Amino acid sequence: MQIKWKTIWSKICLNWGLKVLALVLGTLTFYGIRWATGNEKEFTIPVAVDAGEGIAVLAQNVEFVTVTARGTLDDMLKLDSSQMRALIQPREGDPDGLPRKVVIGPRDIEGAPNVSIVKIEPNDVILTFDREIETTFLVATPTTKGRPLIGRIELEYSPSSVKVAGPKRRLEELKRSGLDSLQTEAVNVDGRVESFSRRVAILPPEGTLVSKIEPSEITVKIKIVRDIATSRFEDLPIMVIADKQVQEQLVVEPAAATVTLEGQPALVASAVSNQQVRVFVDCAGLDFSEARDLDLRVYIPVQEGVTYRVEPERVTVRVITSPNLEDSP
């Protein structure tokens, strides 16, 4: 059969302008879609394992993977790594204690809608399974960080014990080693002046992959106890700070004052033991052609944690001039 090239060519050339336009539009559309959906971003996400009922993970060599997602700019901006994870559900999870390699695929990535997962590093994890058991652990007294502005802390927490589900071999090892309590997140009390309460998470045993901690949080009530000590200094002489030429001529009425200190016991005790409380009136540069009522000032060796009260708060300062002595007749 002879090919009729002339007929074929005539058909190709038929409406050639529309055909070229369609080809150009198709090419532009292809590259436009590729450009719009070609945004890529990397996320580091945790690896979770659902081994099935009655089975727990004894060992896992990879805890985080880095995934590369591709999609539109709008979809990429909506992704939140804190809401993403790689959830592995192996078909075989025999609790035989033998390691096995499980591949991580794009379908295992959760929390990444409307985007394509184009790369996972590493793309596999080695898992070892064991029977799952549940046991009870006490909750250790929560730790604190920082210090309150004034006073000390007392705390209460509940509940005092939690149930932990995890691999039988590892939990039994922890019990045999004497570990019977779990730590919690630290409670920040720095700068606090009022009592408050916080929910804090229970921390799993170090080096142990637990399936569940119930409850996962406890309530901690922090009470700020203000220990206040009081000390009273009576009949403290009032010192005068003034220019030398008039200092000896100034008199203060009354000449003594009483100072009461309140604050942290250790700081108040330090001031008492060192006898460093001073009362003075500042007269430097003042004109004393007439008597003046001035505020008393108090010096204490600490600037924070101690307050004072002085009585009286104001004194009268005046100049005494010696009378002229006349010769007796």
C-alpha positions as CSV (number, residue, x, y, z in Angstrom):
1,M,0.0,0.0,0.0
2,Q,1.5,3.3,-1.1
3,I,1.5,6.0,1.5
4,K,-0.1,9.1,0.3
5,W,2.3,11.7,1.8
6,K,0.6,14.5,0.0
7,T,-2.7,13.7,1.6
8,I,-1.1,13.4,5.1
9,W,0.8,16.7,4.7
10,S,-2.4,18.5,3.6
11,K,-4.2,17.3,6.7
12,I,-1.3,18.4,8.9
13,C,-1.4,21.8,7.3
14,L,-5.1,22.1,7.6
15,N,-5.9,24.9,10.2
16,W,-2.2,25.0,11.0
17,G,-2.5,28.3,12.8
18,L,-5.0,27.0,15.3
19,K,-2.8,23.9,15.8
20,V,0.3,26.0,16.5
21,L,-1.7,28.2,18.9
22,A,-3.0,25.1,20.8
23,L,0.5,23.7,21.1
24,V,1.8,27.0,22.5
25,L,-1.0,27.3,24.9
26,G,-0.6,23.7,26.0
27,T,3.1,24.2,26.6
28,L,2.5,27.4,28.6
29,T,-0.2,25.7,30.7
30,F,2.2,22.8,31.4
31,Y,5.0,25.0,32.6
32,G,2.6,27.3,34.4
33,I,1.2,24.5,36.5
34,R,4.7,23.1,37.1
35,W,5.8,26.5,38.3
36,A,2.8,27.1,40.5
37,T,3.0,23.7,42.2
38,G,6.8,23.5,42.2
39,N,7.5,25.1,45.5
40,E,9.5,22.9,47.8
41,K,10.3,23.0,51.5
42,E,12.0,20.7,54.0
43,F,10.4,19.7,57.4
44,T,11.9,17.7,60.2
45,I,9.2,15.6,61.8
46,P,9.0,12.8,64.4
47,V,8.6,9.2,63.7
48,A,5.8,7.4,65.4
49,V,5.1,3.7,65.4
50,D,1.7,1.9,65.7
51,A,2.7,-1.7,66.3
52,G,-0.8,-2.9,67.1
53,E,-2.6,-4.0,70.2
54,G,-0.4,-5.8,72.8
55,I,2.9,-5.0,71.0
56,A,5.4,-2.2,72.0
57,V,8.5,-0.9,70.4
58,L,11.6,-2.0,72.2
59,A,14.2,-0.3,70.0
60,Q,14.0,2.3,67.2
61,N,17.1,3.7,65.5
62,V,15.5,6.8,63.9
63,E,13.4,9.2,65.9
64,F,13.1,12.0,63.3
65,V,13.1,12.2,59.5
66,T,13.5,15.1,57.1
67,V,10.8,15.3,54.4
68,T,10.7,17.5,51.3
69,A,7.2,18.6,50.4
70,R,6.2,20.1,47.0
71,G,3.1,22.1,46.2
72,T,1.6,25.6,45.7
73,L,2.9,28.5,47.7
74,D,-0.4,28.8,49.5
75,D,-0.4,25.1,50.5
76,M,3.2,25.2,51.6
77,L,2.6,28.2,53.9
78,K,-0.2,26.3,55.6
79,L,2.1,23.4,56.6
80,D,3.1,23.3,60.3
81,S,5.9,20.9,61.3
82,S,4.5,20.6,64.8
83,Q,1.3,19.0,63.3
84,M,3.2,16.6,61.0
85,R,4.6,13.1,61.7
86,A,5.6,9.9,60.0
87,L,3.3,7.2,61.3
88,I,4.5,3.7,60.6
89,Q,2.1,0.8,60.8
90,P,4.2,-2.3,60.1
91,R,2.3,-5.4,58.8
92,E,4.5,-7.6,60.9
93,G,5.1,-6.6,64.5
94,D,6.0,-9.9,66.1
95,P,7.3,-9.4,69.7
96,D,10.3,-11.7,69.0
97,G,13.0,-9.1,69.9
98,L,14.6,-9.3,66.5
99,P,15.3,-6.1,64.5
100,R,13.6,-5.5,61.2
101,K,13.8,-2.8,58.6
102,V,10.6,-0.9,57.7
103,V,10.4,1.5,54.8
104,I,8.9,5.0,55.3
105,G,6.8,6.1,52.3
106,P,4.9,9.3,51.3
107,R,1.7,7.6,52.5
108,D,3.1,7.4,56.0
109,I,3.4,11.2,56.3
110,E,0.5,12.8,58.3
111,G,-0.4,16.5,58.5
112,A,0.6,17.4,55.0
113,P,-2.6,17.8,52.9
114,N,-2.7,19.0,49.3
115,V,1.1,18.6,48.8
116,S,3.4,15.9,47.4
117,I,6.1,14.3,49.5
118,V,9.0,14.0,47.1
119,K,11.8,13.0,49.4
120,I,12.2,11.3,52.8
121,E,15.6,11.1,54.6
122,P,16.3,8.6,55.9
123,N,13.6,6.5,54.2
124,D,13.7,3.5,56.5
125,V,13.8,2.7,60.2
126,I,15.0,-0.4,62.1
127,L,12.5,-1.5,64.7
128,T,12.5,-4.2,67.4
129,F,9.2,-5.3,69.0
130,D,8.3,-6.7,72.4
131,R,5.2,-7.6,74.3
132,E,3.4,-4.5,75.8
133,I,2.7,-4.4,79.5
134,E,1.3,-1.8,81.8
135,T,2.8,-0.9,85.2
136,T,2.5,1.9,87.8
137,F,5.2,4.5,88.6
138,L,5.2,7.1,91.3
139,V,5.6,10.8,90.3
140,A,8.7,12.5,91.7
141,T,8.3,15.9,93.3
142,P,8.4,18.4,90.5
143,T,11.5,20.5,90.2
144,T,11.5,24.3,89.9
145,K,13.7,26.8,88.1
146,G,14.5,30.3,89.2
147,R,13.5,31.9,92.5
148,P,10.5,33.9,93.6
149,L,11.0,37.7,94.1
150,I,10.2,37.5,97.8
151,G,9.7,34.4,100.0
152,R,10.1,30.7,99.4
153,I,8.0,28.1,97.6
154,E,5.9,25.2,98.8
155,L,4.3,22.9,96.3
156,E,1.6,20.3,96.1
157,Y,0.8,18.1,93.1
158,S,-1.6,15.4,92.0
159,P,-1.9,12.7,91.0
160,S,1.0,11.1,92.8
161,S,1.2,8.1,90.4
162,V,0.7,7.3,86.8
163,K,0.3,4.1,84.6
164,V,2.9,3.5,82.0
165,A,2.5,1.1,79.0
166,G,5.6,0.0,77.1
167,P,7.9,-2.9,76.2
168,K,7.9,-5.7,78.8
169,R,11.6,-6.2,78.8
170,R,12.5,-2.6,79.3
171,L,9.9,-1.8,82.0
172,E,10.9,-4.8,84.0
173,E,14.6,-3.8,83.8
174,L,13.7,-0.3,85.2
175,K,11.8,-1.8,88.1
176,R,14.7,-4.2,88.9
177,S,17.1,-1.3,88.8
178,G,15.1,0.5,91.5
179,L,13.5,3.2,89.4
180,D,10.0,3.6,90.8
181,S,9.3,7.3,90.0
182,L,9.1,9.5,86.9
183,Q,10.3,13.1,86.6
184,T,8.2,16.0,85.3
185,E,8.9,19.2,83.4
186,A,10.3,21.9,85.7
187,V,8.1,24.7,86.9
188,N,9.4,28.2,86.3
189,V,8.9,30.3,89.5
190,D,11.4,33.1,88.7
191,G,10.3,36.5,89.8
192,R,6.9,35.2,91.1
193,V,5.2,37.1,94.0
194,E,1.8,35.3,94.1
195,S,0.8,31.6,94.3
196,F,-0.2,29.9,91.1
197,S,-0.9,26.5,89.5
198,R,0.5,24.8,86.4
199,R,-0.1,21.7,84.3
200,V,3.2,19.9,83.6
201,A,4.0,16.9,81.5
202,I,5.3,13.6,82.8
203,L,8.7,12.7,81.3
204,P,9.1,9.1,80.1
205,P,12.0,7.1,81.5
206,E,15.2,7.9,79.7
207,G,16.0,5.6,76.9
208,T,12.6,3.9,76.9
209,L,10.0,4.1,74.2
210,V,6.7,4.1,76.1
211,S,3.4,3.5,74.4
212,K,1.3,5.6,76.8
213,I,1.5,7.5,80.1
214,E,-1.8,7.9,81.8
215,P,-2.4,10.7,82.8
216,S,0.3,12.4,80.7
217,E,0.2,15.6,82.8
218,I,-0.2,16.5,86.5
219,T,-1.4,19.6,88.3
220,V,1.2,21.4,90.4
221,K,0.1,24.1,92.9
222,I,2.9,26.5,93.8
223,K,2.5,28.5,97.0
224,I,4.6,31.5,97.6
225,V,5.3,31.8,101.3
226,R,6.5,35.1,102.4
227,D,8.8,34.8,105.5
228,I,9.0,38.2,107.0
229,A,11.4,39.1,109.8
230,T,11.2,42.4,111.8
231,S,13.9,44.2,113.7
232,R,13.6,47.5,115.5
233,F,16.5,50.0,116.1
234,E,15.7,52.6,118.7
235,D,17.5,55.8,119.7
236,L,19.7,55.9,116.6
237,P,21.6,59.3,116.6
238,I,20.7,61.4,113.6
239,M,23.8,62.3,111.6
240,V,24.1,65.7,109.8
241,I,25.5,66.1,106.3
242,A,26.3,69.7,105.7
243,D,29.0,72.2,104.6
244,K,31.9,72.2,107.0
245,Q,31.6,75.9,107.9
246,V,28.0,75.4,109.3
247,Q,28.0,71.7,110.3
248,E,29.0,72.3,113.9
249,Q,26.4,75.0,114.3
250,L,23.5,72.9,113.2
251,V,21.2,71.2,115.7
252,V,18.6,68.5,114.9
253,E,15.3,68.2,116.9
254,P,14.7,65.5,117.9
255,A,18.3,64.2,117.9
256,A,17.5,60.5,117.6
257,A,15.1,58.3,115.6
258,T,13.7,54.7,115.5
259,V,14.1,52.5,112.4
260,T,12.0,49.3,111.8
261,L,13.3,46.8,109.2
262,E,11.1,44.2,107.5
263,G,12.0,41.7,104.9
264,Q,13.8,38.4,104.2
265,P,15.1,36.9,107.5
266,A,18.7,36.5,106.3
267,L,19.0,40.0,105.0
268,V,17.4,41.6,108.2
269,A,19.7,39.4,110.3
270,S,22.7,40.6,108.4
271,A,21.8,44.3,108.9
272,V,21.3,43.6,112.7
273,S,24.5,41.7,113.1
274,N,26.6,44.3,111.3
275,Q,24.9,47.3,113.0
276,Q,25.0,49.1,109.7
277,V,21.7,51.0,109.9
278,R,22.3,54.7,109.8
279,V,19.9,57.7,110.0
280,F,20.9,61.1,108.5
281,V,19.6,64.4,107.3
282,D,21.1,66.0,104.2
283,C,21.7,69.8,104.7
284,A,24.4,70.3,102.1
285,G,24.0,73.7,100.3
286,L,20.9,74.8,102.2
287,D,20.3,78.2,103.7
288,F,19.7,78.1,107.4
289,S,18.8,81.7,108.1
290,E,15.6,80.2,109.4
291,A,14.9,76.7,110.8
292,R,14.0,74.0,108.3
293,D,11.9,70.8,108.4
294,L,13.7,68.1,106.5
295,D,13.0,64.4,105.7
296,L,15.1,61.8,107.4
297,R,17.0,59.4,105.3
298,V,18.0,55.8,106.2
299,Y,21.0,53.8,105.0
300,I,20.8,50.0,105.1
301,P,23.4,47.7,103.7
302,V,21.0,45.9,101.3
303,Q,19.0,47.4,98.5
304,E,16.5,44.6,97.8
305,G,14.4,42.3,100.0
306,V,14.2,44.7,103.0
307,T,12.0,47.7,103.6
308,Y,12.2,50.2,106.4
309,R,10.1,52.6,108.4
310,V,11.6,55.6,110.3
311,E,10.0,57.5,113.1
312,P,9.8,60.5,113.0
313,E,9.8,60.9,109.2
314,R,10.8,64.6,109.4
315,V,13.0,66.6,111.8
316,T,13.7,70.3,112.4
317,V,17.2,71.6,111.7
318,R,18.3,75.1,112.8
319,V,21.5,77.0,113.5
320,I,22.6,77.7,117.1
321,T,24.8,80.8,117.4
322,S,26.9,81.2,120.6
323,P,25.9,84.4,122.5
324,N,28.5,87.2,122.8
325,L,30.2,87.1,126.1
326,E,30.6,90.5,127.7
327,D,33.2,91.3,130.3
328,S,31.8,91.5,133.9
329,P,31.9,95.1,135.4
